[in-house]
Amino acid sequence: MRTKIRAKWIIKMSNENDVLIKVGTIVKSGEKLAMMITKKIESFNFSQFLGKLSADTLVGLNLKFKNNWVNSGELMCLVGGVFPNKICFPMSGNFLEIDEFGNLKIEKVDDKKREVLAPVDSKVIKIEEDKIVLEFGAHEFKGIGLVEGKAWGEGKIKIIDEAKDLNFGLKGSVLFTKNLNKTFLLKAEVIGVMAVVTNVGDEGEIETELPVLKLEEKEWSELINDFKDKPEKMLVNSRLGRLLLVVE
C-alpha cells in the first residue's frame, strides 16, 4: 500500500469576508469556514459611443466616477452634436473604468454572502487576507495533464469504457476510463462527471472541458489493484499531474 502524504488545498478569498475558524482548527468535510462577499466584473461594449470621445474626455469620466457607486439608469455622459445621446449606466455597482476601447467596467457585489465550506476533513494551517490553507492526508498518484484543470470528486474507483454505463449516478464523481472518444466524454460532461483519469492518450488530442489526467502505467495499475471499487473522496489536479485520494 502506498505511503500517505500531507497535501494542501488553498481556498481563494475575496478581501471582504468573515473567517469563522482559526489556525490549527480541525474541520470536517462540509464545515463552514467563512462567509464571503463575492464580486464580479461586468464589461459593456460602448465603443460605438464612447470610442468617439477624446482621450481627455475619457480621462475626465474616469476621474469623475472612479471608485464611486453608480446606479442603473444614472446618466454617465452625453455624446453627439446638437441632439446628443444620453449614455446611462446599464447596471448598479462600483464603477471601475472606461478603457481606451470604449468598454465600461462595473464591479457587481452580491447582496448575500457566500458560505465557504471545507471540501474534506482537514487542518487549518494558514489564514491570510485572501486565502485559507488546509492540510489533509492523502495517497498520491502521479501522471501528466492532458487537459488542465482541477476538481473534487467522490465515488468508487471503477473503470467505465462504455457509453451505456454512463448515467446520472456518476454525477459529482471522477471518471476512470480508457475511452477518450469525444462523444463519450461529452456524455460524461452532461451527466455531471467532474474530471477524467486514464492511462491512455496524448496531450492535444482530447476534446473536452473536463480536467483529464493520464497516470503512469505503474501508478494506474496500483490504483486499480489496491483501490478498485472502494468509495473514495479525491482531488484531480491535472495541471500539477496528480491524483489525491483523501485519507479520512
Stockholm file with secondary structure:
# STOCKHOLM 1.0

chainA/1-248         MRTKIRAKWIIKMSNENDVLIKVGTIVKSGEKLAMMITKKIESFNFSQFLGKLSADTLVGLNLKFKNNWVNSGELMCLVGGVFPNKICFPMSGNFLEIDEFGNLKIEKVDDKKREVLAPVDSKVIKIEEDKIVLEFGAHEFKGIGLVEGKAWGEGKIKIIDEAKDLNFGLKGSVLFTKNLNKTFLLKAEVIGVMAVVTNVGDEGEIETELPVLKLEEKEWSELINDFKDKPEKMLVNSRLGRLLLVVE
#=GR chainA/1-248 SS CCCEEEEEEEEECCSSEEECCCTTCEECTTCEEEEECCEEEEEEECHHHHTTSCHHHHHHHHHHHTTCEECTTCEEEEESSSSCEEEECSSCEEEEEECTTSEEEEEEECSSCEEEECSSSEEEEEEETTEEEEEEEEEEEEEEEEECCEEEEEEEBCBCCCGGGCCGGGTTSEEECSCCCHHHHHHHHHHTCCEEEESCCCTTCCCCSSCEEEECHHHHHHHHHHHBTCEEEEEEETTTTEEEEEEC
#=GC SS_cons         CCCEEEEEEEEECCSSEEECCCTTCEECTTCEEEEECCEEEEEEECHHHHTTSCHHHHHHHHHHHTTCEECTTCEEEEESSSSCEEEECSSCEEEEEECTTSEEEEEEECSSCEEEECSSSEEEEEEETTEEEEEEEEEEEEEEEEECCEEEEEEEBCBCCCGGGCCGGGTTSEEECSCCCHHHHHHHHHHTCCEEEESCCCTTCCCCSSCEEEECHHHHHHHHHHHBTCEEEEEEETTTTEEEEEEC
//
